[in-house]
Amino acid sequence: MRDRPAAGTWEPEPAARWEDAFLSGNGRHGAMVTGDPRDDRVIVTHHTLLRPNGSEHARPPELAHRLAALQDRLLAGDTAAAEDFTDGRELSWVQPFHPAFQLRLRRPPTEQDGYRRSVDFTSGVVTAGCGEWRSSVFVSRADDVIVQRVTAPGPELCLGLDHRLPGAPLDLAVGQGAALTAEGALLTLSARYPDSERGYTGVSVVAVDGGRTALSPEGACIRDAESVLLLTRVRRHTGEPDAPAEGEALRALLTAWGGDPYDALLDRHLALHRTAYLRAGLSLDADDAERALPGSALLTRPTSPALLERLFAAGRYHLLSSSGMLPPRLTGLWTGDWNTAWSGAFTADANLPLQTASAVAAALPEVTEAQAALIHRQLDHWRENARAIFGARGVVAPCHTDGESGHSHHFQREYPLHLWTAGADWLLTPLVHHDETSGRRDPRTAAALAEVARFYEDFLTRTDRDGRLVVVPSYSPENRPANASWGTVDAAMDLSAARHALLTAADYHPEAAARLRALADRLPPHRINADGALAEWARPGLEDSYDHRHLSHLYGVWPLDEINPYDTPDLAAAAREALRRRGAENDSAHGHLHQALVAARLGDRARVAHALGQVLAGDYFHASLMSAHYPHRDVYNADAAHALPAVVVEALVRSTPGRLVLLPALPAGCPGGRLHGIRTRFGAEVDLTWSPGHARAVVRPTRSCRVDLRTSAGARPLDLVAGEDCVLDLGPQQPQHFPPPMEGTPWHHTSSAGSPPR
């Protein structure tokens, strides 16, 4: 094993495009740093910055009175019946996410010999430097402020807040201010949206060490200073802003802890960011020369273990940095353009769940808590969706949300997303997994699960001729049967979600368990089609459409445990055939990585490697190591960046409350390495080391239990005692069979008493 890799990336040139800017964030504020010594630009973002477009007032369509008629038509074979299940309104996207402004720092032209721009994932600090000039930027997780220090700024440094970013509305009402202070200067920018009382204000406090500060048309100019410290925040508001109060709050940070304010702010930030980031990590047997390459050069070597190693680190860093008050958007927490694709929304029918897929196992509870915050603040809107569209109690989650409105109102003929009822189960599943990992049940999760079950109790009223319940209307995002329209009957995803939601609610609520389990038992089973594949619609007669980017019908494989090679081998074989037949459609990055996640659950290492290879070789990553939605870096999008760590974890360590699977789908391109800090759903931490000739796992349980251990050697019971390390020497690793045998070659484990859990 080579030395542990440095957790960061670097470039030998400033970012010429905003997409290549290095990123920092604290889950509220974001910073995109270009690092140009002549015209350094830090683009400031905030999760709350949404441009009003009318959708903030939209409510779900009042369709409940027409539901029975729609169900009758669909059950009678009218395959297009759902196309007019709408109130006739035009499609309205959620409010678009946008950047606030850029903080610009201009200097006279200078030589750039020895230039280097880097980001340290362990600290969240973005640095750039050449000669004596150096800029360092981070976004404090402790004090919610963007911090930038410039040393050796040169004979003149001119500062200003500039809203002129691509796509900024021409009629955006912008006012700017600048004032000298005892420390240096105070800069403000206030913007109000067209035809709205809503706006936002940015404030930067400039503290100058030495030199002279004067006001200028763009803000302030500083001459002959030794260093400059800038503290920046942006706030959304209605009515007039209170910029002076914000300025005073920022100025107070300069002296709050004594000593050097930059060092004090950084120390407070590191206590939160570094602690979270270092809980888990991946090291592969990579070449040290390749590890030393800049990210843009490493991206040209798609088969290099050093690339996968760095993208894993970058993915965890960006996921943590974009999660706080909310989970990551389609663009994470960042954008340099007001025209964000798909409004920069939270999209629940694949994108958001894929992005947050590693949070529980890879030890980032901050991400899970951010997702919980999104859910719990919207439950009133989810209740209104259930009532208005389905005439039901309980909750129905929307497919798209801007983080504020949770109302479901997205209707297009080919995207009747208001028919989708599985979203609440998918969004709540990571919260359930977090509870399993921690051993403590969050009462908020329990309450939400009860509401999802309540919806299904009201909604699941129609039956087929055999007395089985029917999910009608039903929708498999974002596909349609080859011989029917999009809104239809008994989509496999809806069946899996309904069954899982009812059974999970029963586990959390014993007083209702018998009733809920009985309802779940009446749902129809999955169907295997004539091709031997798991059908996307269980309803007989509905034909599969294989070439599609979504894998909604394999929801029972991932993220659920409903279908797996150990308990349901026949269904797992059918799922594997469905995966084999699935196309890539438009090569969306999320489609490839979704395939990889499902393949890992099924033990298909070849398909995991293939799907990963499509992304690594498809030019999906910018020099920032943030990703794109399509090949050739088309459409800035966080799906691939944030989902990739989940694929690696699932291929190496897999757990349920009663099972541990080690190396289920090790890709051939990862012959040796170490994965540490992985959390299991039975309350243990796992460190795994492997090489072509040997594998070793250390399991550190926090509670005593017996689990089913699965390796390439077969299956054995494993008894774990809280506080005692369990060391597993696994021997040479071979691809696991499908399904794996129950018996195999010997393996050995030892326990080490007294080692504290980590």
Buried (B, 14 or more C-beta within 10 A) or exposed (E): EBEEBBBBBBBEBBBEEBBBBBBBBBBBBBBBBBBBBBEBBBBBBBBBBBBBBEBBEBBBBEBBEBBEEBBEBBBEEBBBBBBEBBBEEEEBBBBBBBBBBBBBBBBEEBEBEEBBBBBBBBBBBBBBBBBEBBBBBBBBBBBBBBBBBBBEBBEBBBBBBBBEBEBBBEEBEBEBBBEEBEBBBBBBBBBBBEEEEBBBBBBBBBBBBEBEBEEBEBBBBBBEBEBBBBBBBBBBBEEEBBBEEBBEBBBEBBEEEEEBBBEBBBEBBBEBBBEBBBBBBBBBBBEEEBBEBBBBBBBEBBEBBBBBBBBBBBBBBBBBBBBBBBBBBBBBBBBBBBEBBBBBBBBBBBBBBBBBBBBBBBBBBBBBBBBBBBBBBBBEBBBBBBBBBBBBBBBBBBBBBBBBBBBBBBBEBEBBBBBBBBBBBBBBBBBBBBBBBBEEBBEBBBEBBBBBBBBBBBBBEBEBEEEBBBBBBBBBBBBBBEEBBBBBBBBBBBBBBBBBBBBBBBBBBEEBBEBBBEBBEBBBEBBBBEBEBBBBBBBEEBBBBBEBBBBBBBBBBBBBBBBBBBBBBEBBBBBBBBBBBBEBBEBBBBBBBBBBBBBBBBBBBEBBBBBBBBBBBBBBBBBBBBBBBBBEBEBBBBBBBBBBBBBBBBBBBBBBBEBBBBBBBBBEBBBBBBBBBBBBBBBBBBBBBBBEEEBBBBBBBBEEBEBBBBBBBBBBEBEBEEBBBBBBEBBEBEBBEEBBEEEBEEBEBEBEEEEEBE
